[in-house]
Amino acid sequence: MKSVLVIGIGAGDPDYMTVQAIRALNEADAFFVLDKGSDKEDLAALRRQICDRFVEGGQYRMVHATDPERVLRDGSYDADVKAWHEQRLDIYEGLIRDELADGEAGAFLVWGDPALYDSTLRILDQLAERMAERGTPSFGVQVIPGISSVQVLAARFGIALHGIGAPVRITTGRLLATGWPEDANDVVVMLDGTCSFTEVDPAGIDIYWGAYLGTPDEILISGDLAGCTAEIQQVRAAARERKGWMFDTYLLRRRAGA
Ligand SMILES: C[S@@+](CC[C@H](N)C(=O)[O-])C[C@H]1O[C@@H](n2cnc3c(N)ncnc32)[C@H](O)[C@@H]1O
């Protein structure tokens, strides 16, 4: 039987690789990399750096495939994402079918943690279903957790993500733009291409904003939301322009009594 290792590599710093992740790297016969275009070259470079550093003997097989562009048409967001996932499903199927011999293990190196805003596990699940329907031999999956950008954000600011015994909401910029989540005091926002914090009433809210966390380009800004908004927008736009891509995550916290 073939097997697939889904390895969380941490969100930025190669030192975030866990002992378990390093062990899994050394069990893999091939690494599958989906190239996302020149703006993500830095992320591909980090994956290579991790393999060079942690694969014993420095010899490894990296198999590249092109990640399809996500096309947002006039239709619904869900339908567009579903169509994009279908294309990725075909690619994953090809990689496992053509690049692994029986008994071999292929590894997907997943940024941060595979459980958080990453489609790898969902696609592998759908693929296993598709193969079962067709009666083709399936594959085993093992997941190795990684340090997510959310954990790095909290660590870099030295904060807990929630009040004592209280919940924390993790959401996307797109959803935040539709309104502050009900009953939430602490909201972590990821995948925000449009500074959705500008849509929030800033009264009584603090922001802890981190970009390129764990990398040499890391930027941290925190404080009263009203006072920080313009600075974050300006710094973010300049950094995006300079590097060609942006990864930022932030916590919005309602101050006690606000
Ligand atoms: C496709 S999701 C992947 C999340 C990843 N699985 C994780 O555990 O962090 C990409 C989003 O994660 C966040 N992100 C990932 N790495 C980051 C980093 N080093 N610094 C800041 N945000 C990051 C950003 O919100 C980005 O838009």
The ligand as an SDF file (V2000), in Angstrom:
LIG
                    3D

 27 29  0  0  0  0  0  0  0  0999 V2000
   -3.5330   29.1780    3.5650 C   0  0  0  0  0  0  0  0  0  0  0  0
   -3.4480   29.8090    5.2080 S   0  0  0  0  0  0  0  0  0  0  0  0
   -2.3360   28.6720    5.9330 C   0  0  0  0  0  0  0  0  0  0  0  0
   -2.3680   28.6740    7.4390 C   0  0  0  0  0  0  0  0  0  0  0  0
   -1.4020   27.6840    8.0270 C   0  0  0  0  0  0  0  0  0  0  0  0
   -1.8600   26.3240    7.8270 N   0  0  0  0  0  0  0  0  0  0  0  0
   -1.1550   27.9090    9.5150 C   0  0  0  0  0  0  0  0  0  0  0  0
   -1.2910   26.9510   10.3030 O   0  0  0  0  0  0  0  0  0  0  0  0
   -0.7510   29.0050    9.8760 O   0  0  0  0  0  0  0  0  0  0  0  0
   -2.4740   31.2400    4.9360 C   0  0  0  0  0  0  0  0  0  0  0  0
   -2.7660   32.3000    5.9660 C   0  0  0  0  0  0  0  0  0  0  0  0
   -2.1330   31.9320    7.1790 O   0  0  0  0  0  0  0  0  0  0  0  0
   -1.5900   33.0700    7.8110 C   0  0  0  0  0  0  0  0  0  0  0  0
   -0.1270   32.9070    7.8760 N   0  0  0  0  0  0  0  0  0  0  0  0
    0.5700   31.8130    7.5230 C   0  0  0  0  0  0  0  0  0  0  0  0
    1.8720   31.9690    7.7740 N   0  0  0  0  0  0  0  0  0  0  0  0
    2.0190   33.1960    8.3020 C   0  0  0  0  0  0  0  0  0  0  0  0
    3.1300   33.9360    8.7890 C   0  0  0  0  0  0  0  0  0  0  0  0
    4.3700   33.4360    8.7700 N   0  0  0  0  0  0  0  0  0  0  0  0
    2.9110   35.1850    9.2800 N   0  0  0  0  0  0  0  0  0  0  0  0
    1.6640   35.7100    9.3260 C   0  0  0  0  0  0  0  0  0  0  0  0
    0.5800   35.0460    8.8900 N   0  0  0  0  0  0  0  0  0  0  0  0
    0.7370   33.8080    8.3900 C   0  0  0  0  0  0  0  0  0  0  0  0
   -2.0120   34.2750    6.9800 C   0  0  0  0  0  0  0  0  0  0  0  0
   -3.2280   34.7610    7.5080 O   0  0  0  0  0  0  0  0  0  0  0  0
   -2.2090   33.6710    5.6220 C   0  0  0  0  0  0  0  0  0  0  0  0
   -3.1070   34.4230    4.8440 O   0  0  0  0  0  0  0  0  0  0  0  0
  1  2  1  0
  2  3  1  0
  2 10  1  0
  3  4  1  0
  4  5  1  0
  5  6  1  0
  5  7  1  0
  7  8  2  0
  7  9  1  0
 10 11  1  0
 11 12  1  0
 11 26  1  0
 12 13  1  0
 13 14  1  0
 13 24  1  0
 14 15  1  0
 14 23  1  0
 15 16  2  0
 16 17  1  0
 17 18  1  0
 17 23  2  0
 18 19  1  0
 18 20  2  0
 20 21  1  0
 21 22  2  0
 22 23  1  0
 24 25  1  0
 24 26  1  0
 26 27  1  0
M  CHG  2   2   1   9  -1
M  END
$$$$
